[in-house]
């Protein structure tokens, strides 16, 4: 099959010789298990990237969120507030722990609407966790959310799974709140095949999260446990892959921005406008209607090009149908009109030529 006929994926891993060499070096070192010098260095680099003091590398972004829930003791006595326009993993761990979920609509950027968040917090009592989400690589308004959480006594954490390398008002993605989380899934800006991390300035939180991610084993010659932990640690092999990816992050970000600029020039309709400092993980086209959205998706599918609708809002998901929602119309409209366009770092001119034919 020629390169011009190969399937174009939405955001495939962008790996090559540097990643192969890094993984080989980790393999040859003998550190294959979930520990080793590559994990230590990966955590150091992640903390620096996030502007944080500590990082804990784990098996997925979902695992990172779950460890934060364990740290806070989230259970049925907690209320977790999150944007409705996000991937289910943002609230999945809270749901499993029995917390009450409250969803908040989007603003024009797709991120959480600050005015509606304030209304939600005004109506709530008890222990509250606010999860800010950096949608499609666009950081949410860290300063405004932090201010509201201080006002209403809520805990603030950042789901920066989609925003590695992005910034907001000079602050790195994941730098706000008690802690932030990253994802290094295969479709993200930086990948470790599968993986994630917690970034925080709280030393105790980082140490406890690391311990819980390794089955909460006490420092004894035998296996001693005072609590039940998790098997969430990232392997040394995958950390090596991540280190090679971080070494190329500036070039990756430049290419993603170039992709967005190509769409801005060649797509005659509207695009979801990125916030300043976005990493351009996915470029989103906005169609006139759901019918037009589906028509464009069919054209992509016929050309063997992967595209997908914007996240379906969580308040419209059957499992969350009974949850409270503030607003919801903006997120619903973005879902019905939005198409996530192929945005991979490895896109070539021949790929863009095929994409252009679909866009016309």
HELIX and SHEET records of a PDB file:
HELIX    1   1 UNK A    3  UNK A    5  5                                   3    
HELIX    2   2 UNK A   17  UNK A   29  1                                  13    
HELIX    3   3 UNK A   37  UNK A   50  1                                  14    
HELIX    4   4 UNK A   61  UNK A   72  1                                  12    
HELIX    5   5 UNK A   89  UNK A   96  1                                   8    
HELIX    6   6 UNK A  114  UNK A  123  1                                  10    
HELIX    7   7 UNK A  142  UNK A  152  1                                  11    
HELIX    8   8 UNK A  203  UNK A  212  1                                  10    
HELIX    9   9 UNK A  236  UNK A  247  1                                  12    
HELIX   10  10 UNK A  249  UNK A  266  1                                  18    
HELIX   11  11 UNK A  290  UNK A  302  1                                  13    
HELIX   12  12 UNK A  314  UNK A  316  5                                   3    
HELIX   13  13 UNK A  318  UNK A  320  5                                   3    
HELIX   14  14 UNK A  329  UNK A  337  1                                   9    
HELIX   15  15 UNK A  349  UNK A  359  1                                  11    
SHEET    1   A 8 UNK A  54  UNK A  58  0                                        
SHEET    2   A 8 UNK A 196  UNK A 200 -1                                        
SHEET    3   A 8 UNK A 179  UNK A 183 -1                                        
SHEET    4   A 8 UNK A 155  UNK A 159  1                                        
SHEET    5   A 8 UNK A 127  UNK A 133  1                                        
SHEET    6   A 8 UNK A  78  UNK A  83  1                                        
SHEET    7   A 8 UNK A 100  UNK A 104  1                                        
SHEET    8   A 8 UNK A 324  UNK A 326  1                                        
SHEET    1   B 2 UNK A 167  UNK A 168  0                                        
SHEET    2   B 2 UNK A 171  UNK A 172 -1                                        
SHEET    1   C 4 UNK A 270  UNK A 271  0                                        
SHEET    2   C 4 UNK A 283  UNK A 286 -1                                        
SHEET    3   C 4 UNK A 338  UNK A 341 -1                                        
SHEET    4   C 4 UNK A 308  UNK A 309 -1                                        
END                                                                             
